[in-house]
């Protein structure tokens, strides 16, 4: 069922800072995407952050966890009221040439 059909609006990202690229990972040329499962509260905070898919690099995974725990969101809405919701957030670490 479409979210618009049942009065639900999804969680929205705000203008959150990108995670700091770990120095050692940068030096080693390590890149990857971490997929995080995040419980966003009705207040727009990350109440629980879990790794749904590792980048394969521990330092990148940890940097993503640290950053997203501090992020703020526009919470999901159901029937006009803010509500907690789980979302999947990809965090990409990519070195520029």
Buried (B, 14 or more C-beta within 10 A) or exposed (E): EEEEEEEBBEBEEEEBEEBEBBEEBBEEEBBBBBBBBBBBBBEBBBEEBEBBBBBEBEBBBBBBBEBBBEBBBBBBBBEEEBBBBEBEBEBBBEEEE
